[in-house]
Amino acid sequence: MNSRGRLLRAEPPTAEALLTPSELRQLTRLARRARQVFGGPQDIEFGFTGGEVGGGRL
């Protein structure tokens, strides 16, 4: 994310996606909320439940 909280592309275009677009949106919302609550960027750990690619909850 840049200084304005916008998601930046960090991998080369040929790299295999590790997260789905939906998972990226969920994670971005969580990071923005943590930044708002704690007053600045946070180092957060996360995981998705369900064990299926693209499934489960954050």
N, CA, C and O atoms as CSV, one atom per row, in Angstrom:
chain,resi,resn,atom,element,x,y,z
A,1,MET,N,N,0.844,-1.173,0.000
A,1,MET,CA,C,0.000,0.000,0.000
A,1,MET,C,C,0.889,1.236,0.000
A,1,MET,O,O,1.963,1.259,0.603
A,2,ASN,N,N,0.410,2.257,-0.692
A,2,ASN,CA,C,1.161,3.503,-0.678
A,2,ASN,C,C,0.765,4.339,0.534
A,2,ASN,O,O,-0.031,3.894,1.360
A,3,SER,N,N,1.311,5.538,0.645
A,3,SER,CA,C,1.049,6.387,1.812
A,3,SER,C,C,-0.408,6.808,1.937
A,3,SER,O,O,-0.847,7.227,3.008
A,4,ARG,N,N,-1.155,6.698,0.849
A,4,ARG,CA,C,-2.588,7.037,0.890
A,4,ARG,C,C,-3.469,5.811,1.093
A,4,ARG,O,O,-4.694,5.910,1.025
A,5,GLY,N,N,-2.855,4.651,1.343
A,5,GLY,CA,C,-3.623,3.436,1.591
A,5,GLY,C,C,-4.089,2.730,0.340
A,5,GLY,O,O,-4.966,1.869,0.412
A,6,ARG,N,N,-3.528,3.067,-0.803
A,6,ARG,CA,C,-3.918,2.419,-2.059
A,6,ARG,C,C,-3.055,1.194,-2.289
A,6,ARG,O,O,-1.843,1.221,-2.074
A,7,LEU,N,N,-3.694,0.118,-2.730
A,7,LEU,CA,C,-3.007,-1.132,-2.985
A,7,LEU,C,C,-2.117,-1.002,-4.215
A,7,LEU,O,O,-2.567,-0.559,-5.272
A,8,LEU,N,N,-0.868,-1.388,-4.072
A,8,LEU,CA,C,0.086,-1.345,-5.168
A,8,LEU,C,C,0.400,-2.767,-5.621
A,8,LEU,O,O,0.356,-3.703,-4.823
A,9,ARG,N,N,0.710,-2.918,-6.874
A,9,ARG,CA,C,1.108,-4.230,-7.397
A,9,ARG,C,C,2.539,-4.480,-6.944
A,9,ARG,O,O,3.420,-3.661,-7.211
A,10,ALA,N,N,2.788,-5.600,-6.262
A,10,ALA,CA,C,4.097,-5.890,-5.700
A,10,ALA,C,C,4.800,-7.051,-6.391
A,10,ALA,O,O,5.983,-7.280,-6.137
A,11,GLU,N,N,4.118,-7.780,-7.248
A,11,GLU,CA,C,4.714,-8.939,-7.901
A,11,GLU,C,C,4.745,-8.728,-9.409
A,11,GLU,O,O,3.972,-7.935,-9.947
A,12,PRO,N,N,5.644,-9.444,-10.094
A,12,PRO,CA,C,5.664,-9.328,-11.552
A,12,PRO,C,C,4.366,-9.862,-12.158
A,12,PRO,O,O,3.736,-10.736,-11.564
A,13,PRO,N,N,3.953,-9.366,-13.317
A,13,PRO,CA,C,2.679,-9.771,-13.917
A,13,PRO,C,C,2.576,-11.267,-14.213
A,13,PRO,O,O,1.468,-11.783,-14.365
A,14,THR,N,N,3.695,-11.968,-14.299
A,14,THR,CA,C,3.655,-13.400,-14.601
A,14,THR,C,C,3.625,-14.276,-13.347
A,14,THR,O,O,3.522,-15.498,-13.452
A,15,ALA,N,N,3.714,-13.669,-12.176
A,15,ALA,CA,C,3.712,-14.436,-10.930
A,15,ALA,C,C,2.327,-15.024,-10.660
A,15,ALA,O,O,1.310,-14.425,-11.009
A,16,GLU,N,N,2.299,-16.195,-10.040
A,16,GLU,CA,C,1.035,-16.830,-9.664
A,16,GLU,C,C,0.447,-16.098,-8.456
A,16,GLU,O,O,1.156,-15.815,-7.489
A,17,ALA,N,N,-0.828,-15.800,-8.515
A,17,ALA,CA,C,-1.495,-15.081,-7.427
A,17,ALA,C,C,-1.581,-15.959,-6.185
A,17,ALA,O,O,-1.977,-17.122,-6.268
A,18,LEU,N,N,-1.213,-15.406,-5.041
A,18,LEU,CA,C,-1.316,-16.126,-3.783
A,18,LEU,C,C,-2.662,-15.888,-3.113
A,18,LEU,O,O,-3.131,-16.722,-2.339
A,19,LEU,N,N,-3.282,-14.752,-3.410
A,19,LEU,CA,C,-4.598,-14.417,-2.874
A,19,LEU,C,C,-5.519,-14.048,-4.024
A,19,LEU,O,O,-5.085,-13.505,-5.040
A,20,THR,N,N,-6.794,-14.350,-3.848
A,20,THR,CA,C,-7.780,-13.978,-4.850
A,20,THR,C,C,-8.069,-12.481,-4.742
A,20,THR,O,O,-7.753,-11.870,-3.721
A,21,PRO,N,N,-8.661,-11.884,-5.769
A,21,PRO,CA,C,-9.051,-10.467,-5.658
A,21,PRO,C,C,-9.955,-10.207,-4.455
A,21,PRO,O,O,-9.823,-9.173,-3.800
A,22,SER,N,N,-10.866,-11.122,-4.157
A,22,SER,CA,C,-11.752,-10.968,-3.006
A,22,SER,C,C,-10.963,-10.985,-1.692
A,22,SER,O,O,-11.228,-10.180,-0.799
A,23,GLU,N,N,-10.007,-11.891,-1.576
A,23,GLU,CA,C,-9.185,-11.965,-0.368
A,23,GLU,C,C,-8.335,-10.706,-0.218
A,23,GLU,O,O,-8.153,-10.208,0.893
A,24,LEU,N,N,-7.818,-10.191,-1.326
A,24,LEU,CA,C,-7.050,-8.947,-1.273
A,24,LEU,C,C,-7.904,-7.779,-0.798
A,24,LEU,O,O,-7.445,-6.946,-0.016
A,25,ARG,N,N,-9.148,-7.718,-1.271
A,25,ARG,CA,C,-10.047,-6.643,-0.824
A,25,ARG,C,C,-10.319,-6.765,0.672
A,25,ARG,O,O,-10.308,-5.761,1.383
A,26,GLN,N,N,-10.563,-7.988,1.160
A,26,GLN,CA,C,-10.814,-8.198,2.588
A,26,GLN,C,C,-9.598,-7.775,3.415
A,26,GLN,O,O,-9.736,-7.101,4.436
A,27,LEU,N,N,-8.429,-8.171,2.969
A,27,LEU,CA,C,-7.213,-7.839,3.693
A,27,LEU,C,C,-6.947,-6.332,3.667
A,27,LEU,O,O,-6.500,-5.765,4.664
A,28,THR,N,N,-7.218,-5.691,2.548
A,28,THR,CA,C,-7.044,-4.241,2.439
A,28,THR,C,C,-7.980,-3.517,3.399
A,28,THR,O,O,-7.576,-2.562,4.062
A,29,ARG,N,N,-9.245,-3.974,3.476
A,29,ARG,CA,C,-10.199,-3.357,4.418
A,29,ARG,C,C,-9.708,-3.519,5.857
A,29,ARG,O,O,-9.784,-2.580,6.649
A,30,LEU,N,N,-9.203,-4.714,6.196
A,30,LEU,CA,C,-8.696,-4.961,7.546
A,30,LEU,C,C,-7.509,-4.044,7.860
A,30,LEU,O,O,-7.445,-3.466,8.944
A,31,ALA,N,N,-6.579,-3.911,6.926
A,31,ALA,CA,C,-5.400,-3.061,7.140
A,31,ALA,C,C,-5.801,-1.599,7.312
A,31,ALA,O,O,-5.259,-0.903,8.170
A,32,ARG,N,N,-6.743,-1.133,6.505
A,32,ARG,CA,C,-7.207,0.257,6.624
A,32,ARG,C,C,-7.892,0.488,7.958
A,32,ARG,O,O,-7.712,1.534,8.582
A,33,ARG,N,N,-8.679,-0.492,8.395
A,33,ARG,CA,C,-9.380,-0.366,9.685
A,33,ARG,C,C,-8.376,-0.356,10.839
A,33,ARG,O,O,-8.509,0.439,11.770
A,34,ALA,N,N,-7.373,-1.237,10.781
A,34,ALA,CA,C,-6.347,-1.265,11.827
A,34,ALA,C,C,-5.594,0.060,11.879
A,34,ALA,O,O,-5.289,0.564,12.961
A,35,ARG,N,N,-5.296,0.619,10.720
A,35,ARG,CA,C,-4.601,1.909,10.657
A,35,ARG,C,C,-5.450,2.997,11.308
A,35,ARG,O,O,-4.936,3.841,12.043
A,36,GLN,N,N,-6.752,2.969,11.031
A,36,GLN,CA,C,-7.666,3.967,11.591
A,36,GLN,C,C,-7.771,3.810,13.112
A,36,GLN,O,O,-7.693,4.799,13.841
A,37,VAL,N,N,-7.944,2.598,13.585
A,37,VAL,CA,C,-8.132,2.342,15.016
A,37,VAL,C,C,-6.873,2.670,15.813
A,37,VAL,O,O,-6.962,3.263,16.888
A,38,PHE,N,N,-5.699,2.291,15.299
A,38,PHE,CA,C,-4.458,2.446,16.050
A,38,PHE,C,C,-3.662,3.704,15.687
A,38,PHE,O,O,-2.595,3.945,16.250
A,39,GLY,N,N,-4.176,4.499,14.755
A,39,GLY,CA,C,-3.555,5.776,14.440
A,39,GLY,C,C,-2.335,5.718,13.534
A,39,GLY,O,O,-1.593,6.695,13.437
A,40,GLY,N,N,-2.120,4.606,12.879
A,40,GLY,CA,C,-0.994,4.486,11.959
A,40,GLY,C,C,-0.911,3.076,11.414
A,40,GLY,O,O,-1.639,2.191,11.864
A,41,PRO,N,N,-0.031,2.856,10.450
A,41,PRO,CA,C,0.110,1.527,9.856
A,41,PRO,C,C,0.492,0.484,10.904
A,41,PRO,O,O,1.227,0.780,11.846
A,42,GLN,N,N,-0.006,-0.724,10.734
A,42,GLN,CA,C,0.251,-1.812,11.671
A,42,GLN,C,C,0.825,-3.023,10.951
A,42,GLN,O,O,0.507,-3.268,9.787
A,43,ASP,N,N,1.660,-3.770,11.636
A,43,ASP,CA,C,2.168,-5.049,11.149
A,43,ASP,C,C,1.162,-6.097,11.634
A,43,ASP,O,O,1.102,-6.389,12.828
A,44,ILE,N,N,0.378,-6.658,10.721
A,44,ILE,CA,C,-0.669,-7.600,11.129
A,44,ILE,C,C,-0.402,-8.979,10.547
A,44,ILE,O,O,0.173,-9.115,9.467
A,45,GLU,N,N,-0.825,-9.986,11.275
A,45,GLU,CA,C,-0.790,-11.377,10.813
A,45,GLU,C,C,-2.216,-11.743,10.434
A,45,GLU,O,O,-3.165,-11.280,11.067
A,46,PHE,N,N,-2.371,-12.561,9.419
A,46,PHE,CA,C,-3.710,-12.946,9.002
A,46,PHE,C,C,-3.695,-14.361,8.455
A,46,PHE,O,O,-2.641,-14.910,8.135
A,47,GLY,N,N,-4.874,-14.936,8.354
A,47,GLY,CA,C,-5.048,-16.235,7.738
A,47,GLY,C,C,-6.503,-16.388,7.328
A,47,GLY,O,O,-7.376,-15.687,7.838
A,48,PHE,N,N,-6.758,-17.303,6.410
A,48,PHE,CA,C,-8.119,-17.574,5.977
A,48,PHE,C,C,-8.502,-18.964,6.429
A,48,PHE,O,O,-7.722,-19.903,6.272
A,49,THR,N,N,-9.698,-19.114,6.992
A,49,THR,CA,C,-10.188,-20.425,7.411
A,49,THR,C,C,-10.798,-21.139,6.219
A,49,THR,O,O,-11.062,-20.515,5.191
A,50,GLY,N,N,-11.018,-22.402,6.340
A,50,GLY,CA,C,-11.721,-23.153,5.292
A,50,GLY,C,C,-10.847,-24.095,4.522
A,50,GLY,O,O,-11.340,-25.114,4.039
A,51,GLY,N,N,-9.569,-23.810,4.381
A,51,GLY,CA,C,-8.663,-24.698,3.706
A,51,GLY,C,C,-8.816,-24.794,2.196
A,51,GLY,O,O,-8.049,-25.507,1.549
A,52,GLU,N,N,-9.785,-24.098,1.620
A,52,GLU,CA,C,-9.992,-24.124,0.182
A,52,GLU,C,C,-9.527,-22.805,-0.412
A,52,GLU,O,O,-9.711,-21.745,0.186
A,53,VAL,N,N,-8.935,-22.876,-1.572
A,53,VAL,CA,C,-8.514,-21.653,-2.247
A,53,VAL,C,C,-9.748,-20.805,-2.531
A,53,VAL,O,O,-10.726,-21.286,-3.103
A,54,GLY,N,N,-9.692,-19.551,-2.130
A,54,GLY,CA,C,-10.800,-18.641,-2.369
A,54,GLY,C,C,-11.974,-18.809,-1.409
A,54,GLY,O,O,-12.997,-18.143,-1.570
A,55,GLY,N,N,-11.845,-19.682,-0.418
A,55,GLY,CA,C,-12.954,-19.899,0.501
A,55,GLY,C,C,-12.556,-19.561,1.929
A,55,GLY,O,O,-11.382,-19.330,2.218
A,56,GLY,N,N,-13.509,-19.535,2.792
A,56,GLY,CA,C,-13.228,-19.294,4.192
A,56,GLY,C,C,-13.333,-17.837,4.570
A,56,GLY,O,O,-13.614,-16.966,3.747
A,57,ARG,N,N,-13.096,-17.606,5.843
A,57,ARG,CA,C,-13.196,-16.255,6.396
A,57,ARG,C,C,-11.826,-15.773,6.785
A,57,ARG,O,O,-10.942,-16.573,7.091
A,58,LEU,N,N,-11.641,-14.465,6.774
A,58,LEU,CA,C,-10.396,-13.844,7.165
A,58,LEU,C,C,-10.262,-13.940,8.658
A,58,LEU,O,O,-9.271,-13.473,9.220
